[in-house]
């Protein structure tokens, strides 16, 4: 991940989700990091502030979700 992309995610306020961060380093729970909320969202559990990710496509595989959640849990290293 580029430094620009990381800076726009890690520690950045999430639009549409008052008081939440897009990615809170070392916080892999959906209620803590909006990115995790959006990739694990289902029709029965809509994400905070918008549509599930990836938009317009099939959901991420369980392995891809786990890789992102692990990255967040490890402090979202650059």
C-alpha positions, 0 to 999 in steps of 0.5 A, a space after each residue: 500500500 502506498 503511503 498516500 493510500 495509508 494516510 487516507 485510511 489509517 487514523 482518518 475520520 470516516 465521512 458518514 460515520 460520526 466519531 469513527 475512523 476509517 481504519 483504527 490501527 490495532 482495532 480489527 472489530 467492525 465497530 472500531 474500524 469502518 473499513 472492517 465494517 464495510 467489508 464484513 457487512 451483509 444485507 442483514 447488517 448494513 455498514 456504517 455510512 453507505 454500501 458494503 465493499 467492494 461496491 458493485 461486486 461480489 463480497 470479498 472472499 473469507 481469506 481476503 477479509 481475514 487478510 485485511 482484518 489481520 492488517 488492521 489488527 497488526 497496526 495497519 503497517 505502511 
